Amino acid sequence: MLSSVDPSLASAIINSYFSENGIEFSFGRVPISGADYSLRPYTYDDIPYIKQAQSVCPHTLKLIGSNWSPPVWMKRIEEFVAFSELKGEVGGQYYQILANYYVKFLKAYQKNGITFWGLTTENEPVQDHHGNNLKMTPE
């Protein structure tokens, strides 16, 4: 969303949230791919905006990565918006592929100087809604 506005407005938004002249957020949630509030399914790169937030934040900015939907080819119903489980059995090949996907996400950000404080395996895993999602159970 920040990439769609004038750079000076994007900077003002980041400063209003993270700087000492703003509300000094010290915790940020980074979608691993598109989120339920996305206007369309997609994945993206927020590295420039995260670095800008880190540079203006007077505290250590803790980040948590959250996934809404893995790539659709991993899901039983191959759609972002479909409330569907991963293909295969619990602990099987697709669960390992998803784990590898998370590791690659973390390593890609780490290569760019950004580390994460935490990671959620899924956002609202039992909530069916009209947005990117994946059904997951405690198993």
C-alpha positions in Angstrom: 0.0 0.0 0.0 2.8 2.4 0.7 4.2 1.9 -2.7 1.0 3.3 -4.2 1.4 6.7 -2.6 3.8 9.6 -3.0 7.2 8.8 -1.3 6.9 11.9 1.0 3.4 10.6 2.1 4.8 7.1 2.7 7.6 8.6 4.9 5.1 10.7 6.8 3.0 7.6 7.5 6.0 5.5 8.6 7.2 8.4 10.9 3.7 8.8 12.4 3.7 5.1 13.4 7.4 4.4 14.4 9.3 7.6 15.2 9.6 9.5 18.4 7.5 12.2 16.8 4.8 9.6 16.2 3.4 6.9 18.4 6.6 4.9 18.6 5.4 1.4 17.7 8.1 -1.0 18.5 6.4 -4.1 17.1 5.4 -4.9 13.6 3.5 -7.7 11.8 4.8 -8.6 8.3 2.5 -10.7 6.1 4.4 -13.6 4.5 2.2 -13.2 1.5 -1.1 -11.4 0.8 -3.3 -10.9 3.8 -7.1 -11.2 4.4 -7.4 -7.4 3.8 -5.7 -7.6 0.4 -7.6 -6.3 -2.5 -6.1 -9.1 -4.6 -4.0 -12.2 -4.0 -0.3 -11.5 -4.1 3.1 -11.7 -2.4 5.4 -8.7 -2.0 8.6 -7.2 -0.6 8.4 -4.7 2.2 12.1 -4.5 2.9 12.5 -0.8 2.0 9.6 0.2 4.3 10.8 -2.0 7.2 14.3 -0.5 7.0 12.8 2.9 7.0 10.7 2.1 10.1 13.8 0.6 11.8 15.8 3.8 11.0 13.2 6.1 12.6 12.1 3.9 15.5 13.8 4.9 18.8 13.4 1.3 20.1 14.4 -2.1 18.7 11.6 -2.8 16.2 10.5 -6.4 16.8 8.9 -8.1 13.8 6.6 -11.1 13.6 5.9 -12.8 10.3 2.4 -14.1 9.7 1.1 -16.2 6.8 -2.5 -16.1 5.6 -2.3 -18.5 2.6 0.6 -20.5 1.2 1.0 -20.7 -2.6 -2.2 -22.2 -4.0 -0.5 -25.3 -5.4 0.1 -26.4 -1.8 -3.7 -26.3 -1.0 -6.3 -29.0 -1.6 -8.5 -26.4 -3.2 -6.1 -24.4 -5.3 -7.4 -20.9 -4.6 -6.1 -18.2 -2.2 -9.6 -17.5 -0.9 -10.7 -21.1 -0.5 -10.9 -22.2 3.1 -8.8 -25.3 2.4 -6.2 -27.5 4.1 -2.8 -28.2 2.9 -2.5 -31.1 0.5 -1.4 -34.5 1.9 -1.3 -35.8 5.4 -0.3 -33.9 8.6 3.5 -34.1 8.8 3.8 -35.1 5.1 5.5 -33.6 2.1 3.4 -30.4 1.9 3.9 -29.6 5.5 7.7 -29.9 5.0 7.4 -27.7 1.9 5.5 -25.1 3.9 8.1 -25.2 6.7 10.8 -24.7 4.0 8.8 -21.8 2.6 8.9 -20.1 6.0 12.6 -20.7 6.4 13.3 -19.2 2.9 11.1 -16.2 3.9 13.2 -15.6 7.1 16.5 -16.1 5.3 15.6 -13.8 2.5 14.9 -11.0 4.9 18.0 -11.9 7.0 20.1 -11.5 3.8 18.8 -7.9 3.7 19.7 -7.2 7.3 16.2 -7.8 8.8 15.6 -10.4 11.5 12.3 -11.5 13.0 11.4 -11.8 16.6 8.6 -14.3 15.9 6.6 -16.2 13.4 3.0 -17.5 13.2 2.3 -20.5 11.1 -1.1 -19.2 10.1 -3.4 -16.3 10.7 -6.8 -17.3 12.0 -6.4 -21.0 11.2 -10.0 -22.0 11.9 -11.7 -18.9 10.6 -13.4 -19.0 7.2 -13.5 -15.6 5.6 -13.4 -14.0 2.2 -9.7 -13.4 1.9 -6.5 -15.3 1.7 -6.7 -18.1 4.2 -5.6 -21.7 5.1 -7.5 -24.1 7.3 -5.3 -25.6 10.0 -6.1 -27.8 13.0 -4.1 -28.5 16.2 -2.9 -31.7 14.6 
